[in-house]
Amino acid sequence: MTVLAHRVDTVTRDALAVLQPGFEGTTAPAWLLRRVGEGLTAVGLFGRNIASPEQLAALTAQLRAEREDVLVAIDEEGGDVTRLEVRGGSSFPGNLALGAVDDTSLTREVARELGRRLAECGVNLNWAPSADVNSNPDNPVIGVRSFGADTHLTARHTAAYVEGLQAAGVAACTKHFPGHGDTNVDSHHALPRIDVDLDTLQARELVPFRAAIEAGTKAVMSAHILVPALDPTRPATLSPQILTGLLRKELGYEGLIVTDGMEMNAIAGTYGIERGSVLAIAAGADAICVGGGLADEATVLRLRDALVAAVREGVLPQERLAEAAARVRALAEWTLRARQEARPEGSRASGVGLEAARRAVAVTGAGGPLTAAPYVATLAPVANIAVGDETPWGVAAELAALVPGTAAGVYPEGASAGDVLASAGARPVVAVVRDAHRHPWMTEVLDALVAARPDTVVVEMGLPRAEPRGRLYVATHGASAACGRAAAEILAGA
């Protein structure tokens, strides 16, 4: 610990302790190490910070040289949302695929293996799983990140995921409380609203969170959503009724409450990140997640100073800030014990991701695998911010490895079936889509392709809601690399 750390007063240290900031680069910058020495207890990692498992392990060792119990957090859901394998795609299917298989022992094993890989790299807090019930199929931000639209299926798999992850010594952070599944707005862009009554919330949204709490989840992440039945004026992240009244008192949750990213427009565009952070801590949150977009020292100092000023001015009770900081430090201490107590994996663990992806694939239609090298046309929507556009997806690369001569092209909105057919020539067409039901242009292209070429194969790598079309319709329930491999094996007859 640096000498300067001893000169930092209690309120300032507590204000630093509740922040979970990000940073640029694949090594820890000097400013970050200095703030860790002054009391910063957590750091958030994103794809920009990760080049390889070896580099990540060196980065986390660098942080732990300054503070042994530092919380190193990451948004590693597996499936479509991956930071650990951001450049190649995840070796694991995501939640929807696991829900489609509906084998809680498999979900537990997948989460445990994912946790083991994170722990090997020095990561000890995962902002996962998503416990959202995807009751709105047009949801633009949850979708395949949910275990499904069935409340009780989502609950049992949420619990299994928490148990598996924490058995590997990595704290789970169940999100997005009180449930982001029934929204039609992405909170990265604006403030979503869920207009349902209390009975519906209790019977649907809250059930998976109750299961996660019973399973011992170490953290819960709040959602930037307005739920008028619970609080008509403030989003959940800033609501004492939701964080303290509902989550703490009614549900009996005693662990860490983490906010979703405060730079998301649902908060930053309405309250601002400084005022939003003060209101979140006052409402009952214990940790402020920031750094997906704002990843510099100035942001950390702005938030630290806003919290300190709020205490000095009597806007934020010092006891509340101290309580929040104490919960952060308690989780940090737990991770030290959990790392020592984590049990080694069984022999099947390393291949469990691909096994799960294979089991999740559903095939509709007649006819066998491809009989000639195909043309793979990927109809690519704009990726939502949670998933990002850095991570490759689809089946082209995986199919090319199994079927020599495979050709491919990517088609954004505005492309036509004629464009695809002109490039395909006489080759069989494999059309790959993601959430076709949410993108009318995709449906139009698919209909035209199938009309012109009835032997077209369709691979849906998002939520399989559209009517099956083509000679074969393959639903992977996710777009991870593992899901792409599983679909390619079916198409190639491997």
Secondary structure, DSSP 8 states (H G I E B T S, - for coil): --GGGGGS-HHHHHHHHTEE---SSSS--HHHHHHHHHT--EEEE-GGG-S-HHHHHHHHHHHHHH-TT-EEEE---BTTB-STTTTT--SS--HHHHHHHT-HHHHHHHHHHHHHHHHHTT--EE---B------TT-SSSGGGSS-S-HHHHHHHHHHHHHHHHHTT-EEEEEEET--TT-SS-TTTS--B----HHHIIIIIHHHHHHHHHHT-SEEEE---B-TTT-SSS-GGG-HIIIIIIIIIIS---SEEE-S-TTSHHHHTTT-HHHHHHHHHHHT--BEE--SS--SHHHHHHHHHHHHHHHHTTSS-HHHHHHHHHHHHHHHHHHHHHHHH-----TTGGGHHHHHHHHH-EEEESS-S-SS--EEEEE-----TTT-SSS--SSHHHHHHHSTT-EEEEE-TT--HHHHHHHHTTS-EEEEESSGGG-HHHHHHHHHHHHH-TT-EEEE-S---S---SSEEEE-SS-SHHHHHHHHHHHHT-
